Amino acid sequence: MRRRTTLLAAGMVAVVVLVLALWPVYVRPQREEPAPADAILVLGGAHDGREALGLRLAREGYAPRVLISNPYEDSPLINRICHGGYSFEVVCFDPSPRTTRGEGRYLADQARVHGWDRVIVVTFTPHISRARYVLGKCWDGELLFVDTRPDLSLPRWAYDYLYQSASYVKAAFEGCGQ
């Protein structure tokens, strides 16, 4: 019984230490203020307001184009955005693979073709640090990260800690290329 209690206490301490160590990575990641850029890249994921934020930043004049990652089979929201009439360019693309790495590849290709230097990236809070890492492997231009700062439940935060951590490990072994 004593051994079980000791193991349980050690496990709880390890979880608390892990949560605190990763707090600045997932809960309080480095963000930037939007600034004039060549494009706005909206990363795929939950429709948590990131698409609206990317479009709003373009309407406010931060960039002349918005790249919308569209890895979805069927999304009425994305379809509406991709076929809407805007005063700025909206480019919808299906990343290959349908991951942050695929989005990074697409960004790097477009930046190379168009000579871009700075891109605003829109995602949600727990994804910022990993997205910065992955996109940075694909493109060495300036990335300004902004987010929707969703109100996540405790179970969702726990899920994102685990998911983003596992994805970080995977990304460490992957480059950006094919």
C-alpha positions in Angstrom: 0.0 0.0 0.0 2.8 2.4 0.9 4.6 1.7 -2.3 1.4 2.4 -4.3 0.9 5.7 -2.5 4.5 6.7 -3.1 4.2 5.9 -6.8 0.9 7.8 -7.1 2.4 10.9 -5.3 5.5 10.7 -7.6 3.2 10.5 -10.6 1.2 13.5 -9.5 4.4 15.5 -8.9 5.7 14.6 -12.4 2.4 15.7 -14.0 2.5 19.0 -12.2 6.1 19.6 -13.1 5.4 18.7 -16.8 2.3 21.0 -16.9 4.3 23.9 -15.4 7.3 23.3 -17.7 5.2 23.3 -20.8 3.0 26.2 -19.7 4.9 28.8 -21.7 4.9 26.5 -24.7 1.2 25.7 -25.0 -0.6 28.2 -22.8 1.5 31.4 -23.1 3.5 30.9 -26.3 5.3 33.8 -28.0 2.9 35.9 -30.0 3.5 38.9 -32.2 1.5 41.9 -33.0 0.3 42.0 -36.6 2.4 44.1 -38.9 2.3 44.7 -42.6 3.1 41.4 -44.4 3.1 39.8 -47.8 0.4 37.3 -46.8 -1.7 35.9 -44.0 -1.6 32.1 -43.6 -4.6 30.6 -41.7 -3.6 27.1 -40.6 -6.2 24.3 -40.7 -7.9 22.9 -37.6 -11.0 23.5 -35.6 -13.2 26.3 -36.9 -12.5 28.4 -33.8 -12.5 31.8 -35.3 -9.1 31.6 -37.0 -10.6 32.0 -40.4 -12.5 35.1 -39.4 -9.4 36.6 -37.7 -7.3 36.0 -40.9 -9.9 37.7 -43.0 -10.3 40.6 -40.6 -6.5 41.2 -40.6 -6.6 41.4 -44.4 -9.6 43.8 -44.3 -7.6 45.9 -41.9 -4.8 46.1 -44.5 -2.1 43.9 -43.0 -1.7 41.9 -46.2 -3.1 41.8 -49.7 -3.8 38.0 -49.6 -5.0 35.3 -47.2 -3.9 31.7 -47.7 -6.6 29.4 -46.2 -5.5 25.8 -45.5 -8.3 23.6 -46.5 -7.6 20.0 -45.6 -11.3 19.3 -45.0 -13.4 17.0 -47.2 -16.4 19.2 -46.8 -16.7 22.4 -44.8 -19.5 24.8 -45.5 -17.5 27.6 -43.7 -14.3 27.0 -45.8 -16.3 26.7 -49.0 -18.1 30.0 -48.3 -14.8 31.7 -47.6 -13.1 30.2 -50.7 -15.9 31.4 -53.0 -16.6 34.8 -51.3 -15.9 38.1 -53.0 -13.3 40.0 -51.1 -11.3 43.2 -51.8 -8.1 41.1 -51.3 -6.9 37.8 -52.7 -8.1 34.6 -50.9 -6.2 31.4 -51.9 -7.6 28.1 -50.6 -5.2 25.1 -50.7 -5.2 21.5 -49.7 -1.8 20.9 -48.0 0.2 17.8 -48.8 0.4 16.1 -46.4 -2.7 17.4 -44.6 -0.6 18.6 -41.7 1.3 21.6 -40.5 4.3 20.3 -42.4 2.2 20.3 -45.6 1.1 23.9 -44.8 4.8 24.8 -44.3 5.7 23.3 -47.7 2.9 25.3 -49.4 4.0 28.5 -47.6 7.7 28.0 -48.7 6.7 27.3 -52.3 4.5 30.4 -52.5 7.1 32.6 -50.7 9.8 31.5 -53.1 7.6 32.1 -56.2 6.4 35.5 -55.0 9.4 36.7 -53.1 7.8 37.1 -49.7 9.7 38.1 -46.6 7.0 38.3 -43.9 3.9 36.3 -43.3 1.3 36.5 -40.5 0.3 33.0 -39.3 -3.1 32.5 -37.6 -3.8 29.4 -35.5 -5.0 28.7 -32.0 -2.9 29.1 -28.8 -1.7 25.5 -28.1 -0.5 25.1 -31.7 1.6 28.3 -31.9 5.0 26.9 -30.7 4.9 23.7 -32.7 3.6 25.6 -35.8 6.5 28.0 -35.4 9.0 25.1 -35.2 7.5 23.2 -38.2 7.0 26.3 -40.5 10.5 27.5 -39.5 11.9 24.2 -40.9 10.2 24.9 -44.2 10.8 28.7 -44.6 13.3 31.1 -43.2 11.3 34.2 -43.7 9.7 36.2 -40.8 6.7 34.6 -39.2 4.3 36.7 -37.0 2.0 34.4 -35.0 -1.4 35.6 -33.9 -4.1 33.4 -32.4 -7.8 33.2 -31.6 -7.2 32.4 -27.9 -10.1 30.1 -27.5 -11.7 29.3 -24.2 -10.7 25.6 -23.8 -12.0 23.2 -21.1 -9.5 21.5 -18.8 -9.9 18.1 -20.7 -9.3 19.9 -24.0 -6.1 21.6 -22.5 -5.0 18.1 -21.4 -5.6 16.7 -24.8 -3.7 19.5 -26.5 -0.8 19.1 -24.1 -0.5 15.5 -25.1 -1.3 15.9 -28.8 1.1 18.9 -29.3 3.9 17.1 -27.3 3.6 13.9 -29.4 3.5 16.0 -32.6 6.6 17.9 -31.5 8.5 14.6 -31.1 7.3 13.5 -34.6 8.3 16.9 -36.1 11.8 16.6 -34.6 12.4 13.6 -36.8 10.9 15.1 -39.9 12.3 17.7 -42.2 10.1 19.8 -44.4 10.8 18.1 -47.7 9.1 15.1 -49.3 
